[in-house]
Amino acid sequence: MRVGRAVGIVLLSVVDAFVPTAVVTGLVFVFVTEPFVSVDRPVVVTALVATLVFAVTIGFGLASAVFRDRPFPVTRAVKRVADWWPLRVWP
């Protein structure tokens, strides 16, 4: 694998990992700031979960790129759902 392709895969994998990280971070923050949930430091818990999700997603994406030569699993999954979704809002 050439250096330019490797750098491109790493950069695009980072962008690909931001989507699930943002979604999970938002959900965790909403959950831990509920009045019925007793968390002393909700921002710290949210940051730890975001770091874990980002690390797992970037690791899975890079492993997918190296071993199967099919990078960006989140982007491919979103495209598959968008193609399957019956209520299309785009042509």
Biopython code that builds the backbone (N, CA, C, O; Angstrom):
import numpy as np
from Bio.PDB.StructureBuilder import StructureBuilder

atoms = [
    (1, "MET", "N", (0.853, -1.167, 0.000)),
    (1, "MET", "CA", (0.000, 0.000, 0.000)),
    (1, "MET", "C", (0.901, 1.232, 0.000)),
    (1, "MET", "O", (1.830, 1.335, 0.801)),
    (2, "ARG", "N", (0.620, 2.141, -0.886)),
    (2, "ARG", "CA", (1.420, 3.356, -0.966)),
    (2, "ARG", "C", (1.123, 4.266, 0.218)),
    (2, "ARG", "O", (0.085, 4.148, 0.870)),
    (3, "VAL", "N", (2.055, 5.173, 0.481)),
    (3, "VAL", "CA", (1.940, 6.075, 1.627)),
    (3, "VAL", "C", (0.734, 6.996, 1.476)),
    (3, "VAL", "O", (0.003, 7.212, 2.442)),
    (4, "GLY", "N", (0.518, 7.534, 0.296)),
    (4, "GLY", "CA", (-0.617, 8.434, 0.085)),
    (4, "GLY", "C", (-1.951, 7.750, 0.330)),
    (4, "GLY", "O", (-2.858, 8.338, 0.917)),
    (5, "ARG", "N", (-2.069, 6.510, -0.120)),
    (5, "ARG", "CA", (-3.310, 5.764, 0.112)),
    (5, "ARG", "C", (-3.488, 5.466, 1.592)),
    (5, "ARG", "O", (-4.601, 5.552, 2.110)),
    (6, "ALA", "N", (-2.414, 5.119, 2.274)),
    (6, "ALA", "CA", (-2.503, 4.829, 3.707)),
    (6, "ALA", "C", (-2.916, 6.064, 4.496)),
    (6, "ALA", "O", (-3.759, 5.979, 5.389)),
    (7, "VAL", "N", (-2.330, 7.208, 4.173)),
    (7, "VAL", "CA", (-2.693, 8.450, 4.861)),
    (7, "VAL", "C", (-4.144, 8.819, 4.562)),
    (7, "VAL", "O", (-4.869, 9.255, 5.456)),
    (8, "GLY", "N", (-4.565, 8.649, 3.332)),
    (8, "GLY", "CA", (-5.953, 8.933, 2.974)),
    (8, "GLY", "C", (-6.934, 8.040, 3.710)),
    (8, "GLY", "O", (-7.980, 8.504, 4.163)),
    (9, "ILE", "N", (-6.602, 6.760, 3.831)),
    (9, "ILE", "CA", (-7.476, 5.838, 4.558)),
    (9, "ILE", "C", (-7.555, 6.221, 6.026)),
    (9, "ILE", "O", (-8.631, 6.176, 6.621)),
    (10, "VAL", "N", (-6.431, 6.596, 6.613)),
    (10, "VAL", "CA", (-6.440, 7.001, 8.024)),
    (10, "VAL", "C", (-7.290, 8.246, 8.218)),
    (10, "VAL", "O", (-8.110, 8.290, 9.136)),
    (11, "LEU", "N", (-7.115, 9.253, 7.378)),
    (11, "LEU", "CA", (-7.886, 10.493, 7.530)),
    (11, "LEU", "C", (-9.380, 10.257, 7.311)),
    (11, "LEU", "O", (-10.203, 10.760, 8.076)),
    (12, "LEU", "N", (-9.729, 9.511, 6.294)),
    (12, "LEU", "CA", (-11.146, 9.245, 6.054)),
    (12, "LEU", "C", (-11.741, 8.310, 7.104)),
    (12, "LEU", "O", (-12.938, 8.386, 7.381)),
    (13, "SER", "N", (-10.938, 7.439, 7.689)),
    (13, "SER", "CA", (-11.429, 6.601, 8.780)),
    (13, "SER", "C", (-11.718, 7.428, 10.023)),
    (13, "SER", "O", (-12.662, 7.143, 10.761)),
    (14, "VAL", "N", (-10.905, 8.453, 10.253)),
    (14, "VAL", "CA", (-11.165, 9.358, 11.382)),
    (14, "VAL", "C", (-12.489, 10.079, 11.170)),
    (14, "VAL", "O", (-13.292, 10.185, 12.097)),
    (15, "VAL", "N", (-12.719, 10.570, 9.973)),
    (15, "VAL", "CA", (-13.992, 11.235, 9.670)),
    (15, "VAL", "C", (-15.142, 10.240, 9.797)),
    (15, "VAL", "O", (-16.208, 10.585, 10.305)),
    (16, "ASP", "N", (-14.932, 9.016, 9.342)),
    (16, "ASP", "CA", (-15.955, 7.982, 9.425)),
    (16, "ASP", "C", (-16.274, 7.626, 10.876)),
    (16, "ASP", "O", (-17.408, 7.261, 11.187)),
    (17, "ALA", "N", (-15.292, 7.727, 11.758)),
    (17, "ALA", "CA", (-15.507, 7.391, 13.165)),
    (17, "ALA", "C", (-16.218, 8.500, 13.930)),
    (17, "ALA", "O", (-16.745, 8.250, 15.014)),
    (18, "PHE", "N", (-16.246, 9.712, 13.397)),
    (18, "PHE", "CA", (-16.914, 10.805, 14.102)),
    (18, "PHE", "C", (-18.429, 10.629, 14.154)),
    (18, "PHE", "O", (-19.057, 11.086, 15.108)),
    (19, "VAL", "N", (-19.024, 9.994, 13.176)),
    (19, "VAL", "CA", (-20.486, 9.864, 13.133)),
    (19, "VAL", "C", (-21.012, 9.045, 14.317)),
    (19, "VAL", "O", (-21.842, 9.556, 15.069)),
    (20, "PRO", "N", (-20.569, 7.804, 14.513)),
    (20, "PRO", "CA", (-21.087, 7.074, 15.676)),
    (20, "PRO", "C", (-20.659, 7.692, 16.995)),
    (20, "PRO", "O", (-21.377, 7.593, 17.990)),
    (21, "THR", "N", (-19.489, 8.333, 17.012)),
    (21, "THR", "CA", (-19.050, 8.985, 18.239)),
    (21, "THR", "C", (-19.990, 10.118, 18.610)),
    (21, "THR", "O", (-20.361, 10.255, 19.775)),
    (22, "ALA", "N", (-20.377, 10.927, 17.645)),
    (22, "ALA", "CA", (-21.288, 12.039, 17.928)),
    (22, "ALA", "C", (-22.658, 11.539, 18.366)),
    (22, "ALA", "O", (-23.250, 12.089, 19.295)),
    (23, "VAL", "N", (-23.163, 10.512, 17.713)),
    (23, "VAL", "CA", (-24.483, 9.984, 18.071)),
    (23, "VAL", "C", (-24.472, 9.398, 19.478)),
    (23, "VAL", "O", (-25.347, 9.710, 20.286)),
    (24, "VAL", "N", (-23.496, 8.556, 19.775)),
    (24, "VAL", "CA", (-23.431, 7.930, 21.094)),
    (24, "VAL", "C", (-23.154, 8.964, 22.176)),
    (24, "VAL", "O", (-23.713, 8.872, 23.269)),
    (25, "THR", "N", (-22.311, 9.939, 21.897)),
    (25, "THR", "CA", (-22.031, 10.982, 22.876)),
    (25, "THR", "C", (-23.292, 11.761, 23.220)),
    (25, "THR", "O", (-23.553, 12.039, 24.390)),
    (26, "GLY", "N", (-24.061, 12.109, 22.224)),
    (26, "GLY", "CA", (-25.316, 12.815, 22.486)),
    (26, "GLY", "C", (-26.283, 11.988, 23.307)),
    (26, "GLY", "O", (-26.896, 12.495, 24.247)),
    (27, "LEU", "N", (-26.426, 10.714, 22.960)),
    (27, "LEU", "CA", (-27.331, 9.846, 23.712)),
    (27, "LEU", "C", (-26.871, 9.643, 25.149)),
    (27, "LEU", "O", (-27.686, 9.675, 26.071)),
    (28, "VAL", "N", (-25.587, 9.437, 25.346)),
    (28, "VAL", "CA", (-25.064, 9.245, 26.701)),
    (28, "VAL", "C", (-25.231, 10.512, 27.521)),
    (28, "VAL", "O", (-25.610, 10.442, 28.690)),
    (29, "PHE", "N", (-24.957, 11.664, 26.933)),
    (29, "PHE", "CA", (-25.094, 12.910, 27.680)),
    (29, "PHE", "C", (-26.543, 13.147, 28.084)),
    (29, "PHE", "O", (-26.811, 13.584, 29.203)),
    (30, "VAL", "N", (-27.471, 12.864, 27.189)),
    (30, "VAL", "CA", (-28.891, 13.014, 27.538)),
    (30, "VAL", "C", (-29.266, 12.041, 28.649)),
    (30, "VAL", "O", (-30.027, 12.391, 29.552)),
    (31, "PHE", "N", (-28.738, 10.824, 28.588)),
    (31, "PHE", "CA", (-29.074, 9.828, 29.599)),
    (31, "PHE", "C", (-28.486, 10.172, 30.962)),
    (31, "PHE", "O", (-29.181, 10.057, 31.972)),
    (32, "VAL", "N", (-27.221, 10.591, 31.015)),
    (32, "VAL", "CA", (-26.591, 10.831, 32.318)),
    (32, "VAL", "C", (-26.997, 12.159, 32.934)),
    (32, "VAL", "O", (-26.736, 12.375, 34.118)),
    (33, "THR", "N", (-27.616, 13.047, 32.193)),
    (33, "THR", "CA", (-28.081, 14.301, 32.791)),
    (33, "THR", "C", (-29.546, 14.232, 33.210)),
    (33, "THR", "O", (-30.104, 15.227, 33.674)),
    (34, "GLU", "N", (-30.170, 13.074, 33.052)),
    (34, "GLU", "CA", (-31.544, 12.902, 33.530)),
    (34, "GLU", "C", (-31.569, 13.022, 35.051)),
    (34, "GLU", "O", (-30.611, 12.618, 35.711)),
    (35, "PRO", "N", (-32.623, 13.559, 35.610)),
    (35, "PRO", "CA", (-32.677, 13.703, 37.069)),
    (35, "PRO", "C", (-32.773, 12.370, 37.806)),
    (35, "PRO", "O", (-32.445, 12.304, 38.991)),
    (36, "PHE", "N", (-33.214, 11.312, 37.135)),
    (36, "PHE", "CA", (-33.362, 10.022, 37.802)),
    (36, "PHE", "C", (-32.075, 9.203, 37.799)),
    (36, "PHE", "O", (-31.986, 8.191, 38.494)),
    (37, "VAL", "N", (-31.100, 9.621, 37.042)),
    (37, "VAL", "CA", (-29.817, 8.928, 36.973)),
    (37, "VAL", "C", (-28.836, 9.672, 37.861)),
    (37, "VAL", "O", (-28.671, 10.886, 37.742)),
    (38, "SER", "N", (-28.188, 8.937, 38.750)),
    (38, "SER", "CA", (-27.271, 9.573, 39.691)),
    (38, "SER", "C", (-25.829, 9.434, 39.198)),
    (38, "SER", "O", (-25.177, 8.414, 39.423)),
    (39, "VAL", "N", (-25.355, 10.464, 38.533)),
    (39, "VAL", "CA", (-23.973, 10.505, 38.062)),
    (39, "VAL", "C", (-23.355, 11.786, 38.592)),
    (39, "VAL", "O", (-23.893, 12.874, 38.388)),
    (40, "ASP", "N", (-22.222, 11.657, 39.274)),
    (40, "ASP", "CA", (-21.591, 12.833, 39.868)),
    (40, "ASP", "C", (-21.017, 13.775, 38.819)),
    (40, "ASP", "O", (-21.189, 14.990, 38.908)),
    (41, "ARG", "N", (-20.342, 13.219, 37.835)),
    (41, "ARG", "CA", (-19.704, 14.032, 36.790)),
    (41, "ARG", "C", (-20.165, 13.552, 35.416)),
    (41, "ARG", "O", (-19.506, 12.715, 34.799)),
    (42, "PRO", "N", (-21.283, 14.073, 34.937)),
    (42, "PRO", "CA", (-21.795, 13.575, 33.654)),
    (42, "PRO", "C", (-20.900, 13.899, 32.466)),
    (42, "PRO", "O", (-20.873, 13.149, 31.490)),
    (43, "VAL", "N", (-20.168, 15.006, 32.535)),
    (43, "VAL", "CA", (-19.289, 15.361, 31.416)),
    (43, "VAL", "C", (-18.121, 14.382, 31.321)),
    (43, "VAL", "O", (-17.697, 14.022, 30.223)),
    (44, "VAL", "N", (-17.604, 13.954, 32.468)),
    (44, "VAL", "CA", (-16.491, 12.999, 32.466)),
    (44, "VAL", "C", (-16.956, 11.646, 31.927)),
    (44, "VAL", "O", (-16.257, 11.016, 31.133)),
    (45, "VAL", "N", (-18.127, 11.205, 32.357)),
    (45, "VAL", "CA", (-18.664, 9.933, 31.864)),
    (45, "VAL", "C", (-18.892, 10.007, 30.357)),
    (45, "VAL", "O", (-18.560, 9.074, 29.626)),
    (46, "THR", "N", (-19.454, 11.107, 29.901)),
    (46, "THR", "CA", (-19.699, 11.278, 28.472)),
    (46, "THR", "C", (-18.393, 11.288, 27.687)),
    (46, "THR", "O", (-18.310, 10.681, 26.620)),
    (47, "ALA", "N", (-17.383, 11.966, 28.197)),
    (47, "ALA", "CA", (-16.085, 12.014, 27.514)),
    (47, "ALA", "C", (-15.432, 10.633, 27.454)),
    (47, "ALA", "O", (-14.840, 10.269, 26.437)),
    (48, "LEU", "N", (-15.539, 9.868, 28.535)),
    (48, "LEU", "CA", (-14.964, 8.521, 28.529)),
    (48, "LEU", "C", (-15.670, 7.611, 27.523)),
    (48, "LEU", "O", (-15.021, 6.855, 26.799)),
    (49, "VAL", "N", (-16.982, 7.686, 27.484)),
    (49, "VAL", "CA", (-17.727, 6.868, 26.525)),
    (49, "VAL", "C", (-17.408, 7.299, 25.095)),
    (49, "VAL", "O", (-17.251, 6.454, 24.214)),
    (50, "ALA", "N", (-17.312, 8.601, 24.861)),
    (50, "ALA", "CA", (-16.982, 9.092, 23.523)),
    (50, "ALA", "C", (-15.597, 8.612, 23.093)),
    (50, "ALA", "O", (-15.406, 8.215, 21.943)),
    (51, "THR", "N", (-14.645, 8.646, 23.999)),
    (51, "THR", "CA", (-13.298, 8.172, 23.688)),
    (51, "THR", "C", (-13.301, 6.682, 23.368)),
    (51, "THR", "O", (-12.643, 6.242, 22.425)),
    (52, "LEU", "N", (-14.037, 5.916, 24.148)),
    (52, "LEU", "CA", (-14.115, 4.478, 23.908)),
    (52, "LEU", "C", (-14.768, 4.168, 22.562)),
    (52, "LEU", "O", (-14.269, 3.337, 21.803)),
    (53, "VAL", "N", (-15.875, 4.830, 22.271)),
    (53, "VAL", "CA", (-16.565, 4.590, 20.996)),
    (53, "VAL", "C", (-15.685, 5.001, 19.822)),
    (53, "VAL", "O", (-15.621, 4.296, 18.816)),
    (54, "PHE", "N", (-15.011, 6.134, 19.947)),
    (54, "PHE", "CA", (-14.133, 6.582, 18.865)),
    (54, "PHE", "C", (-12.995, 5.589, 18.642)),
    (54, "PHE", "O", (-12.675, 5.254, 17.502)),
    (55, "ALA", "N", (-12.384, 5.118, 19.731)),
    (55, "ALA", "CA", (-11.265, 4.183, 19.602)),
    (55, "ALA", "C", (-11.710, 2.865, 18.969)),
    (55, "ALA", "O", (-11.017, 2.323, 18.107)),
    (56, "VAL", "N", (-12.851, 2.356, 19.392)),
    (56, "VAL", "CA", (-13.345, 1.093, 18.828)),
    (56, "VAL", "C", (-13.699, 1.275, 17.354)),
    (56, "VAL", "O", (-13.371, 0.425, 16.527)),
    (57, "THR", "N", (-14.363, 2.372, 17.027)),
    (57, "THR", "CA", (-14.772, 2.596, 15.638)),
    (57, "THR", "C", (-13.569, 2.801, 14.729)),
    (57, "THR", "O", (-13.529, 2.255, 13.627)),
    (58, "ILE", "N", (-12.592, 3.579, 15.174)),
    (58, "ILE", "CA", (-11.411, 3.812, 14.334)),
    (58, "ILE", "C", (-10.601, 2.519, 14.203)),
    (58, "ILE", "O", (-10.050, 2.235, 13.139)),
    (59, "GLY", "N", (-10.530, 1.742, 15.275)),
    (59, "GLY", "CA", (-9.823, 0.465, 15.203)),
    (59, "GLY", "C", (-10.487, -0.510, 14.255)),
    (59, "GLY", "O", (-9.819, -1.184, 13.472)),
    (60, "PHE", "N", (-11.813, -0.582, 14.331)),
    (60, "PHE", "CA", (-12.550, -1.470, 13.432)),
    (60, "PHE", "C", (-12.423, -1.012, 11.986)),
    (60, "PHE", "O", (-12.263, -1.832, 11.083)),
    (61, "GLY", "N", (-12.494, 0.281, 11.769)),
    (61, "GLY", "CA", (-12.369, 0.809, 10.411)),
    (61, "GLY", "C", (-10.993, 0.573, 9.814)),
    (61, "GLY", "O", (-10.872, 0.187, 8.651)),
    (62, "LEU", "N", (-9.957, 0.804, 10.608)),
    (62, "LEU", "CA", (-8.599, 0.585, 10.103)),
    (62, "LEU", "C", (-8.313, -0.900, 9.889)),
    (62, "LEU", "O", (-7.664, -1.275, 8.912)),
    (63, "ALA", "N", (-8.796, -1.744, 10.801)),
    (63, "ALA", "CA", (-8.616, -3.184, 10.610)),
    (63, "ALA", "C", (-9.362, -3.657, 9.369)),
    (63, "ALA", "O", (-8.876, -4.509, 8.626)),
    (64, "SER", "N", (-10.534, -3.102, 9.157)),
    (64, "SER", "CA", (-11.300, -3.441, 7.956)),
    (64, "SER", "C", (-10.559, -3.015, 6.701)),
    (64, "SER", "O", (-10.572, -3.730, 5.699)),
    (65, "ALA", "N", (-9.919, -1.869, 6.747)),
    (65, "ALA", "CA", (-9.175, -1.380, 5.585)),
    (65, "ALA", "C", (-7.928, -2.216, 5.323)),
    (65, "ALA", "O", (-7.571, -2.458, 4.170)),
    (66, "VAL", "N", (-7.272, -2.653, 6.378)),
    (66, "VAL", "CA", (-6.022, -3.386, 6.213)),
    (66, "VAL", "C", (-6.273, -4.840, 5.818)),
    (66, "VAL", "O", (-5.620, -5.360, 4.914)),
    (67, "PHE", "N", (-7.210, -5.492, 6.488)),
    (67, "PHE", "CA", (-7.378, -6.926, 6.284)),
    (67, "PHE", "C", (-8.340, -7.290, 5.162)),
    (67, "PHE", "O", (-8.151, -8.308, 4.498)),
    (68, "ARG", "N", (-9.368, -6.477, 4.939)),
    (68, "ARG", "CA", (-10.353, -6.826, 3.917)),
    (68, "ARG", "C", (-10.316, -5.883, 2.728)),
    (68, "ARG", "O", (-11.016, -6.109, 1.741)),
    (69, "ASP", "N", (-9.533, -4.859, 2.804)),
    (69, "ASP", "CA", (-9.414, -3.863, 1.735)),
    (69, "ASP", "C", (-10.755, -3.199, 1.417)),
    (69, "ASP", "O", (-10.995, -2.789, 0.281)),
    (70, "ARG", "N", (-11.620, -3.096, 2.416)),
    (70, "ARG", "CA", (-12.905, -2.401, 2.274)),
    (70, "ARG", "C", (-13.051, -1.465, 3.462)),
    (70, "ARG", "O", (-13.664, -1.838, 4.462)),
    (71, "PRO", "N", (-12.508, -0.271, 3.377)),
    (71, "PRO", "CA", (-12.561, 0.636, 4.519)),
    (71, "PRO", "C", (-13.935, 1.275, 4.691)),
    (71, "PRO", "O", (-14.848, 1.068, 3.891)),
    (72, "PHE", "N", (-14.050, 2.047, 5.748)),
    (72, "PHE", "CA", (-15.214, 2.892, 6.040)),
    (72, "PHE", "C", (-16.491, 2.085, 6.256)),
    (72, "PHE", "O", (-17.439, 2.231, 5.484)),
    (73, "PRO", "N", (-16.540, 1.240, 7.284)),
    (73, "PRO", "CA", (-17.730, 0.414, 7.512)),
    (73, "PRO", "C", (-18.963, 1.230, 7.881)),
    (73, "PRO", "O", (-20.076, 0.836, 7.530)),
    (74, "VAL", "N", (-18.804, 2.348, 8.573)),
    (74, "VAL", "CA", (-19.962, 3.159, 8.954)),
    (74, "VAL", "C", (-20.580, 3.801, 7.722)),
    (74, "VAL", "O", (-21.802, 3.808, 7.576)),
    (75, "THR", "N", (-19.763, 4.331, 6.846)),
    (75, "THR", "CA", (-20.277, 4.945, 5.626)),
    (75, "THR", "C", (-20.993, 3.913, 4.762)),
    (75, "THR", "O", (-22.052, 4.200, 4.203)),
    (76, "ARG", "N", (-20.426, 2.720, 4.650)),
    (76, "ARG", "CA", (-21.076, 1.683, 3.858)),
    (76, "ARG", "C", (-22.392, 1.245, 4.494)),
    (76, "ARG", "O", (-23.360, 0.982, 3.780)),
    (77, "ALA", "N", (-22.445, 1.161, 5.834)),
    (77, "ALA", "CA", (-23.688, 0.774, 6.509)),
    (77, "ALA", "C", (-24.767, 1.836, 6.331)),
    (77, "ALA", "O", (-25.932, 1.504, 6.109)),
    (78, "VAL", "N", (-24.392, 3.105, 6.425)),
    (78, "VAL", "CA", (-25.368, 4.181, 6.230)),
    (78, "VAL", "C", (-25.887, 4.172, 4.800)),
    (78, "VAL", "O", (-27.079, 4.378, 4.575)),
    (79, "LYS", "N", (-25.021, 3.940, 3.843)),
    (79, "LYS", "CA", (-25.463, 3.876, 2.447)),
    (79, "LYS", "C", (-26.404, 2.696, 2.225)),
    (79, "LYS", "O", (-27.393, 2.814, 1.502)),
    (80, "ARG", "N", (-26.098, 1.571, 2.841)),
    (80, "ARG", "CA", (-26.962, 0.402, 2.709)),
    (80, "ARG", "C", (-28.350, 0.671, 3.298)),
    (80, "ARG", "O", (-29.360, 0.289, 2.707)),
    (81, "VAL", "N", (-28.401, 1.327, 4.457)),
    (81, "VAL", "CA", (-29.692, 1.678, 5.064)),
    (81, "VAL", "C", (-30.424, 2.697, 4.202)),
    (81, "VAL", "O", (-31.637, 2.594, 4.022)),
    (82, "ALA", "N", (-29.709, 3.673, 3.671)),
    (82, "ALA", "CA", (-30.343, 4.692, 2.831)),
    (82, "ALA", "C", (-30.899, 4.082, 1.550)),
    (82, "ALA", "O", (-31.951, 4.507, 1.074)),
    (83, "ASP", "N", (-30.211, 3.097, 0.987)),
    (83, "ASP", "CA", (-30.724, 2.434, -0.210)),
    (83, "ASP", "C", (-31.943, 1.571, 0.101)),
    (83, "ASP", "O", (-32.831, 1.423, -0.738)),
    (84, "TRP", "N", (-31.987, 1.009, 1.290)),
    (84, "TRP", "CA", (-33.090, 0.152, 1.687)),
    (84, "TRP", "C", (-34.311, 0.944, 2.153)),
    (84, "TRP", "O", (-35.442, 0.486, 1.993)),
    (85, "TRP", "N", (-34.094, 2.118, 2.722)),
    (85, "TRP", "CA", (-35.148, 2.896, 3.369)),
    (85, "TRP", "C", (-36.280, 3.194, 2.387)),
    (85, "TRP", "O", (-36.028, 3.717, 1.302)),
    (86, "PRO", "N", (-37.533, 2.868, 2.755)),
    (86, "PRO", "CA", (-38.642, 3.048, 1.809)),
    (86, "PRO", "C", (-39.065, 4.501, 1.610)),
    (86, "PRO", "O", (-39.605, 4.831, 0.554)),
    (87, "LEU", "N", (-38.845, 5.363, 2.565)),
    (87, "LEU", "CA", (-39.259, 6.766, 2.461)),
    (87, "LEU", "C", (-38.078, 7.616, 2.028)),
    (87, "LEU", "O", (-37.423, 8.243, 2.861)),
    (88, "ARG", "N", (-37.808, 7.642, 0.765)),
    (88, "ARG", "CA", (-36.656, 8.385, 0.263)),
    (88, "ARG", "C", (-37.024, 9.844, 0.085)),
    (88, "ARG", "O", (-38.080, 10.169, -0.460)),
    (89, "VAL", "N", (-36.152, 10.717, 0.546)),
    (89, "VAL", "CA", (-36.379, 12.151, 0.387)),
    (89, "VAL", "C", (-35.448, 12.733, -0.662)),
    (89, "VAL", "O", (-35.485, 13.935, -0.926)),
    (90, "TRP", "N", (-34.624, 11.907, -1.256)),
    (90, "TRP", "CA", (-33.715, 12.343, -2.305)),
    (90, "TRP", "C", (-33.947, 11.466, -3.532)),
    (90, "TRP", "O", (-34.453, 10.350, -3.413)),
    (91, "PRO", "N", (-33.585, 11.958, -4.685)),
    (91, "PRO", "CA", (-33.833, 11.171, -5.908)),
    (91, "PRO", "C", (-32.935, 9.961, -6.020)),
    (91, "PRO", "O", (-33.029, 9.210, -6.991)),
]
sb = StructureBuilder()
sb.init_structure("model")
sb.init_model(0)
sb.init_chain("A")
sb.init_seg("    ")
for serial, (resi, resn, name, xyz) in enumerate(atoms, 1):
    if name == "N":
        sb.init_residue(resn, " ", resi, " ")
    sb.init_atom(name, np.array(xyz, "f"), 0.0, 1.0, " ", f" {name:<3s}", serial, name[0])
structure = sb.get_structure()
